[in-house]
């Protein structure tokens, strides 16, 4: 298993992002809000930390880096293909362990949702 995060795994393009937020479903796995939409292509991910909560770019960059790293190391357990958005919603910066716990919980919940839809 390669633990890389290539460009093809990143969700880009305004139309695709708008489609995700318009048609996708969402749930919260603290400190993240996850928006997802099942697709046929390869899974693509968007990570986002709001400027309204974190004024300094260094804080936003750190949070995005933590979310990407947690997803990169745990994506092998994700079943199915999705457009995903991880939105950081906590007002304070959390350590990596808390962010990773949220990502793992989100992946587990996505797998449970997939099983419900399949049968």
Secondary structure, 3 states (H helix, E strand, C coil): CCCCCCHHHECCCHHHHHHHHHHCEEEEECCEEEEEEECCCCCEEEEEECCCCCCCHHHHHHHHHHHHHHHHHHHHHCCCCEEEEEEECCCCCCCHHHHHHHHHHHHHHHHHHHHHHHC
